[in-house]
């Protein structure tokens, strides 16, 4: 994804939206971002704990 493509993808999103990076699939330290999607995610203190909140965020994905 280029800077131009990223700007187009986020043009209509609110300025206060949080941005997250999905876990890298390739195992390399750096990877090319191939998509940027709005996703509703759960926030928990531990992976199997209760859901503390649920928010729409921007997720940058390698694949």
MMTF fields as JSON, N, C-alpha, C and O atoms, coordinates in Angstrom:
{
  "mmtfVersion": "1.0.0",
  "mmtfProducer": "UNKNOWN",
  "numBonds": 251,
  "numAtoms": 252,
  "numGroups": 63,
  "numChains": 1,
  "numModels": 1,
  "chainsPerModel": [1],
  "groupsPerChain": [63],
  "chainIdList": ["A"],
  "bondAtomList": [4, 2, 8, 6, 12, 10, 16, 14, 20, 18, 24, 22, 28, 26, 32, 30, 36, 34, 40, 38, 44, 42, 48, 46, 52, 50, 56, 54, 60, 58, 64, 62, 68, 66, 72, 70, 76, 74, 80, 78, 84, 82, 88, 86, 92, 90, 96, 94, 100, 98, 104, 102, 108, 106, 112, 110, 116, 114, 120, 118, 124, 122, 128, 126, 132, 130, 136, 134, 140, 138, 144, 142, 148, 146, 152, 150, 156, 154, 160, 158, 164, 162, 168, 166, 172, 170, 176, 174, 180, 178, 184, 182, 188, 186, 192, 190, 196, 194, 200, 198, 204, 202, 208, 206, 212, 210, 216, 214, 220, 218, 224, 222, 228, 226, 232, 230, 236, 234, 240, 238, 244, 242, 248, 246],
  "bondOrderList": [1, 1, 1, 1, 1, 1, 1, 1, 1, 1, 1, 1, 1, 1, 1, 1, 1, 1, 1, 1, 1, 1, 1, 1, 1, 1, 1, 1, 1, 1, 1, 1, 1, 1, 1, 1, 1, 1, 1, 1, 1, 1, 1, 1, 1, 1, 1, 1, 1, 1, 1, 1, 1, 1, 1, 1, 1, 1, 1, 1, 1, 1],
  "groupList": [{"groupName": "UNK", "atomNameList": ["N", "CA", "C", "O"], "elementList": ["N", "C", "C", "O"], "formalChargeList": [0, 0, 0, 0], "bondAtomList": [1, 0, 2, 1, 3, 2], "bondOrderList": [1, 1, 2], "singleLetterCode": "X", "chemCompType": "L-PEPTIDE LINKING"}],
  "groupTypeList": [0, 0, 0, 0, 0, 0, 0, 0, 0, 0, 0, 0, 0, 0, 0, 0, 0, 0, 0, 0, 0, 0, 0, 0, 0, 0, 0, 0, 0, 0, 0, 0, 0, 0, 0, 0, 0, 0, 0, 0, 0, 0, 0, 0, 0, 0, 0, 0, 0, 0, 0, 0, 0, 0, 0, 0, 0, 0, 0, 0, 0, 0, 0],
  "groupIdList": [1, 2, 3, 4, 5, 6, 7, 8, 9, 10, 11, 12, 13, 14, 15, 16, 17, 18, 19, 20, 21, 22, 23, 24, 25, 26, 27, 28, 29, 30, 31, 32, 33, 34, 35, 36, 37, 38, 39, 40, 41, 42, 43, 44, 45, 46, 47, 48, 49, 50, 51, 52, 53, 54, 55, 56, 57, 58, 59, 60, 61, 62, 63],
  "secStructList": [7, 7, 2, 2, 2, 2, 2, 2, 2, 2, 6, 6, 1, 7, 6, 6, 7, 7, 3, 3, 3, 7, 7, 7, 1, 1, 7, 1, 1, 7, 7, 7, 7, 7, 3, 3, 3, 3, 3, 3, 3, 3, 3, 7, 1, 1, 6, 6, 1, 7, 7, 7, 3, 3, 3, 3, 3, 3, 3, 3, 3, 7, 7],
  "xCoordList": [0.85, 0.0, 0.892, 1.872, 0.548, 1.314, 0.693, -0.419, 1.405, 0.883, -0.399, -1.361, -0.413, -1.605, -2.803, -3.903, -2.588, -3.668, -4.153, -5.352, -3.223, -3.603, -4.42, -5.429, -3.997, -4.742, -6.164, -7.11, -6.313, -7.641, -8.49, -9.687, -7.881, -8.6, -9.101, -10.13, -8.367, -8.735, -9.352, -9.622, -9.579, -10.055, -11.354, -11.52, -12.265, -13.567, -13.646, -14.713, -12.542, -12.563, -12.373, -11.72, -12.95, -12.78, -11.331, -10.637, -10.891, -9.513, -9.195, -8.03, -10.19, -9.95, -9.906, -9.676, -10.125, -10.159, -8.775, -7.777, -8.72, -7.463, -7.015, -7.836, -5.687, -5.105, -4.333, -3.538, -4.58, -3.91, -3.231, -3.669, -2.169, -1.468, -1.725, -1.468, -2.236, -2.485, -1.16, -0.141, -1.168, 0.037, 0.647, -0.068, 1.975, 2.686, 2.593, 2.813, 2.269, 2.132, 3.433, 3.639, 4.307, 5.499, 6.644, 7.548, 6.624, 7.715, 8.859, 9.795, 8.807, 9.838, 9.569, 8.446, 10.593, 10.439, 9.548, 8.772, 9.659, 8.856, 8.096, 8.579, 6.92, 6.133, 5.317, 4.971, 5.013, 4.241, 2.782, 2.194, 2.192, 0.769, 0.016, 0.263, -0.9, -1.66, -3.112, -3.796, -3.599, -4.979, -5.151, -4.423, -6.13, -6.507, -8.024, -8.743, -8.505, -9.948, -10.431, -9.705, -11.665, -12.295, -12.887, -13.606, -12.567, -12.982, -13.423, -12.85, -14.418, -14.84, -14.084, -14.185, -13.324, -12.513, -12.882, -13.395, -12.602, -12.843, -11.577, -10.469, -11.748, -10.641, -10.806, -11.854, -9.733, -9.74, -8.424, -7.429, -8.424, -7.173, -6.324, -5.098, -6.946, -6.215, -6.999, -8.194, -6.342, -6.991, -8.309, -9.167, -8.488, -9.693, -10.611, -11.597, -10.287, -11.064, -12.329, -12.623, -13.061, -14.299, -14.003, -12.963, -14.915, -14.783, -15.051, -16.129, -14.067, -14.194, -14.826, -15.568, -14.533, -15.173, -15.015, -14.225, -15.781, -15.748, -15.76, -16.651, -14.78, -14.631, -14.363, -13.791, -14.783, -14.405, -13.058, -12.881, -12.11, -10.759, -10.291, -10.876, -9.235, -8.61, -7.529, -6.67, -7.579, -6.594, -5.779, -6.327, -4.477, -3.555, -3.12, -2.68, -3.25, -2.979, -1.892, -1.81, -1.074, -0.009, -0.566, -0.061, -1.59, -2.196, -3.634, -4.296],
  "yCoordList": [-1.174, 0.0, 1.232, 1.305, 2.173, 3.419, 4.459, 4.27, 5.543, 6.629, 7.178, 7.466, 7.32, 7.824, 6.906, 7.379, 5.595, 4.627, 4.668, 4.56, 4.824, 4.918, 6.174, 6.123, 7.298, 8.549, 8.419, 8.911, 7.757, 7.547, 6.646, 6.882, 5.632, 4.68, 5.307, 4.895, 6.311, 6.898, 8.285, 8.921, 8.76, 10.131, 10.444, 11.562, 9.494, 9.745, 9.318, 9.406, 8.862, 8.389, 9.553, 10.542, 9.431, 10.503, 10.588, 9.575, 11.788, 12.019, 11.317, 11.023, 11.047, 10.458, 8.926, 8.312, 8.297, 6.831, 6.263, 6.741, 5.231, 4.562, 3.704, 3.226, 3.516, 2.726, 1.557, 1.742, 0.355, -0.847, -1.535, -1.402, -2.266, -3.061, -4.521, -4.975, -5.261, -6.685, -7.417, -6.956, -8.552, -9.355, -9.715, -10.066, -9.625, -9.909, -11.402, -12.246, -11.719, -13.108, -13.695, -14.905, -12.868, -13.369, -13.713, -14.457, -13.188, -13.436, -12.451, -12.49, -11.57, -10.55, -9.391, -9.219, -8.609, -7.452, -6.395, -5.732, -6.236, -5.253, -5.961, -6.935, -5.466, -6.019, -4.917, -3.932, -5.074, -4.094, -4.16, -5.24, -3.009, -2.949, -3.082, -2.326, -4.041, -4.28, -3.859, -3.726, -3.645, -3.184, -2.411, -2.604, -1.541, -0.746, -0.836, -0.352, -1.46, -1.689, -1.248, -1.337, -0.774, -0.465, -1.772, -2.476, -2.071, -3.328, -3.059, -2.197, -3.768, -3.653, -4.72, -5.908, -4.295, -5.241, -5.184, -4.182, -6.297, -6.4, -6.035, -6.372, -5.352, -5.055, -5.881, -5.85, -6.64, -7.514, -7.342, -6.901, -7.69, -7.654, -8.87, -8.791, -10.012, -11.202, -11.875, -11.623, -12.722, -13.273, -14.002, -14.022, -14.594, -15.373, -14.691, -15.279, -13.459, -12.718, -12.115, -12.261, -11.441, -10.813, -9.591, -8.948, -9.29, -8.136, -6.875, -6.718, -5.976, -4.743, -3.636, -2.806, -3.625, -2.671, -3.183, -4.087, -2.588, -2.961, -1.666, -0.837, -1.479, -0.22, -0.475, -1.5, 0.472, 0.459, 1.156, 2.272, 0.485, 1.01, 0.76, -0.05, 1.459, 1.209, 0.152, 0.298, -0.91, -1.99, -2.039, -2.186, -1.914, -2.04, -3.497, -4.072, -4.09, -5.516, -5.756, -5.059, -6.745, -7.11, -7.89, -7.765, -8.681, -9.474, -9.103, -9.667],
  "zCoordList": [0.0, 0.0, 0.0, 0.742, -0.821, -0.888, 0.048, 0.54, 0.29, 1.115, 0.495, 1.206, -0.816, -1.513, -1.263, -0.978, -1.371, -1.14, 0.31, 0.569, 1.251, 2.659, 2.917, 3.62, 2.358, 2.527, 1.993, 2.607, 0.849, 0.28, 1.179, 1.343, 1.75, 2.593, 3.89, 4.425, 4.399, 5.695, 5.58, 6.598, 4.375, 4.15, 4.9, 5.387, 5.001, 5.619, 7.084, 7.693, 7.653, 9.041, 10.011, 9.679, 11.222, 12.204, 12.699, 12.789, 13.013, 13.47, 14.783, 15.052, 15.595, 16.917, 16.904, 17.946, 15.734, 15.664, 15.946, 15.407, 16.801, 17.116, 15.935, 15.152, 15.818, 14.737, 15.355, 16.277, 14.833, 15.308, 14.133, 12.99, 14.415, 13.414, 13.734, 14.849, 12.75, 12.941, 13.072, 12.559, 13.755, 13.941, 12.589, 11.651, 12.497, 11.256, 10.933, 11.802, 9.694, 9.255, 8.724, 8.809, 8.182, 7.505, 8.444, 8.064, 9.659, 10.586, 10.454, 11.252, 9.468, 9.31, 10.275, 10.747, 10.562, 11.44, 10.802, 11.491, 9.478, 8.752, 7.639, 7.062, 7.353, 6.262, 5.616, 6.268, 4.357, 3.623, 4.038, 4.074, 4.352, 4.65, 3.335, 2.395, 3.268, 2.055, 2.17, 1.154, 3.386, 3.53, 4.834, 5.807, 4.808, 5.977, 6.079, 5.205, 7.153, 7.291, 8.667, 9.657, 8.706, 9.985, 10.503, 9.794, 11.75, 12.35, 13.773, 14.44, 14.251, 15.638, 16.424, 16.119, 17.437, 18.206, 19.681, 20.179, 20.367, 21.796, 22.562, 22.144, 23.676, 24.574, 25.835, 26.481, 26.187, 27.362, 28.106, 27.53, 29.384, 30.149, 29.862, 29.941, 29.528, 29.116, 27.987, 27.831, 27.206, 26.004, 26.249, 25.367, 27.412, 27.693, 28.707, 29.15, 29.07, 30.05, 29.461, 28.274, 30.32, 29.87, 29.004, 29.147, 28.127, 27.243, 28.058, 28.631, 28.109, 28.877, 28.051, 28.577, 26.764, 25.85, 24.428, 24.155, 23.536, 22.119, 21.329, 21.515, 20.445, 19.713, 18.238, 17.866, 17.4, 15.99, 15.881, 16.37, 15.232, 15.069, 13.641, 12.921, 13.237, 11.947, 12.16, 13.029, 11.361, 11.473, 10.187, 9.095, 10.331, 9.195, 9.131, 10.127, 7.936, 7.79, 6.745, 5.733, 7.016, 6.089, 4.895, 3.78, 5.126, 4.035, 3.824, 2.952]
}
